[in-house]
Amino acid sequence: MSYRNFGFWRFGTGPVAPTAPNLAAHTEPTYPGYDLTITDQSRLDAYTKAFHEFEATGAMPTMQFVRLPQDHTRGTTPGAPTPKAMVADNDLAVGRLIDLVSHSKYWKNTAIFIVEDDAQAGPDHVDAHRTEALVISPYTQHHAVDSTFYSTVSMLRTMELFTGVEPLTQFDAAAIPMLNAFRGTPSYQPYTAKIPAQSLTETNNATAPMATQSAAMDFSDADLANDQQLNQAIWQSVKGAGIPMPGPHTTPPPAP
């Protein structure tokens, strides 16, 4: 099966990590890897160029892996984009990707799966075990609620079914595929990306909440910064220094 890697197992414009030697030949060299000083708009520019080249040659890879890391943010590091700006950059890049693909001739045969990195440090308003997952294609359900319990491995299992790949382990073999998220009748209406009202170039100043702590964090790779401290910096940047951050809520199991 043909595949192309955009940004995974790579730092900035450097080589692919030696721990993934087979990936190097399938990696787009113009697409930057993990480096939070590089905008996701730059990454989408590189992806768009490669996508149009695939269109011109008719050699669209069956599977594509696209990494957009800016939603990690750099906290309130002085001079760095604010958390709001970095998340807006990330959101717009995702929107541009959907815009690009949905306006192409490949849209009718495409499914795009999106999951957030660092979900373990971002509890939502219902339960700290939950994370965001998006499936976008002409065949996904519209105006319907899918209450099926899915896991990240369910997403992998669904991609395997679509591409004819056998399960890799007992875990994806046993995972519930995301079949209820799809329908039999397609809608080929394309998506047009919306430009955020939030500035993408807004930066933290030296008096931003927890600026000193953020400046001392290691953002050279994902998961190196103290997640609780980073969460607090982001919270205070968005909500204000005097607003306490709520703790994670976890629904307890039923009593025996």
N, C-alpha and C positions, 0 to 999 in steps of 0.2 A: 504494500500500500504506500502510495506517495505521501510524504508529509514534509512540513516546513516549520522550523522553529524560529520564533521571533522573541528573542530576549531571555529565554530561560537558560540557566547554568552559565551565565555570562555576566561580567561586571563591566559596565560602561561599554567602551569600544574595544575592550581587550578580547583575548581568545576564549573559546569555550573551555569550561573547567576540564582538567584532564580526567576527572572521575566519570565523564560522559564522552568518551572518545568517538563513539559512533554517531553522536549528535552533530559534530563539527561540520560534516559534509552536508548536513541538512539545515544548517543555520544561516539565516539571512545576515550577511556581514555588515550591511548598512543600518541595521536596526540595533539601537543601543540596548545593552543589558541593564542590570540594576545599578543605578546611580541617581540619587535623588536631586542632584544638581541639573539633571537633564529633564526637560519637560516632557509630559506625555504627548503634547502637541507635536514635538519633534519626532517622537516615535511613530505617531500616526502619519506624519508626512512620509516617513520611510516606508511604512506599511502600505500606504496608498500607492506609492511609486511601484513597489513590488507587485501589488495586486493588479495594477494596470498592465504590467509586463506579463503576468500570468494570463490575463485576458487576451493580450495581443498574440501570444503563442499558443493559446488553448491548453496550456499545461497547468491548470489550477490544481494544487495539491489537495488530495482528498481530506487530509487532516492538517489543521494548522493550530499551533500553540502560540498565543499572543500574550505577552506579559506587560501590564501597565501598572507600575509600582507606586505612582505618586500618591495614592491614597494612604500610604504609610505616614506621610507628613514628616517634617523635621521639628515637630513641636513648635515652641516659640523661640527658636534659635534666632538671635538678632541678625537681620539682613536676609534671612531665608524667607521664602513665601510663607504667608500665614497658613494655618491648617485649612481655613476656608478656601483659600486660593488654590492649594494643592489638591483638595478634594474636587473642586470645580474643574480644575485641569483634567483630573482623572475622569470625571463624569462626561466632560465634553469629548474626550478621546474615545470613550466607549460609544457615545452617541454618533461620532463621526464614523466609527467602524461599522455600526449598524446601517447608517446612512449609505455608506459606500457599497456594502454588500447587497442591501435591499434594492438598490437601484441598478444592480447588474443582472445579467442573464442567468447567473448562478443562484439567484435568490430562491427559485422554486425548488432547488434541491439542497438547501442549506439549513442547518440548525446550529445555533450559536449558544454555547453554554458559558455562563459567567458565574464565578464564585469569588468571594472576597478573601484575600489573604489576611492573616492575623485575626481570624474570627474568634480565636480563643481569648482575645483581650478586648473584645467589643460586645459586651452583653447588650441585648436589646430590651425593649420595654416589657416583654412577656417572660422571657426566661434566658438565663445566661448560656444555655446549651444551644441556642438557635443562632443561625446565621442566614445571610441573604443568599439566595440562589436564583438565577434568572435563566430561562430557556426561551430563545427567540427564534422563531421560524414561521413560515406561512401556516404551519400545521399546529401551532400551539393554541391552547384553549383561550377563548376570549370571554370575558364577562361570566366567569365560572369560578367556583371555589374548589380547589383540590386539597382535600384534607388527608391525603395519603402521607404516611410517615416516610420521609426520604432521608438519606444520609449522603455525605460526599461520595461514598462508594456507589450509591444509586446513580449518580450522575455519570461516573465512569462506566458502569454497567450499561447504561443507555447508549453512550457513545460506542461501546463495543458492539452492541446489537446493530446499530446503524451502519457500522463499517465492516461487519463480518469478522470481528476479532474475537477469538475465544477468550473466556475469562482467564485472568492472569493468576488469580489466587482463589482460595475458597471463600474469601470475603466478598469479592465482586461477583462470584458465582451465586452466592446466596443473597445478594442485595436485591431490593425491590426496584425494578426498572421504573423510570418516570413515565410510564405509558399513559397514565391518567392525565398527564399534563398536555397531551396531544389530542387532536381530533382528526377525523377523516377528510373533512372538507377544507381546502386551503383558502387563505385570503392573501393575495399577492400585493396588497397595498404596501408601498415602501414607507420607510421612516425618514423624516428629515430632521437632522440634528438641530437642537435648540441651543443658541448661544446663552450661557449663564449670565444673569445680571451681576453676579459676583465677579469682581476683578480677578484675573488670573495672575496679575503682577503685584498685588498687595503684599507688602513685606512686614515682618515683625520689627518693631523698634527695640531699643535697649531697655525700655521700661515695660515691655510686655510681661504678663504674668509668668513666673517661673522661667524667665529668659536665661538666667545663670545656670539653672539645672539643665535646661534643654541644650545649651551650648556645650555642656560637658558630656552629653550622650553620644554614643557611637552609632552613627547612621550609615556606616559603610556597607552594611548588609541588613537584611530583615532579621528581626527578633533579637538584636543585640542590645537595644535600649531597654531600660527597666519599664515594663509595660504599664504598671500601675502609675508610676511617676509620669510617663508620657501621656497616659489617659488624663491625668489631672491637668497637665499643661494644656492639652487640647480643650478640655472642658472649660478651663478658666479663660482661654482665648476666645471661645465662642460665647460662653454664658456670662463671663465677668469674674474677676478675682474674688469677689465676696460671696459667690454662689457656691455652696457645698456640693460636691459631686456625690450622687447616690451610689450606694454599693450595689454589686450584682445581685439580682434576684434569681433564685433557683427554686423551682417547684419541688417540694419534698415528695418522696414516694408515698403511696397510701399506707396507712398503718396496717400492720398484720391483723 
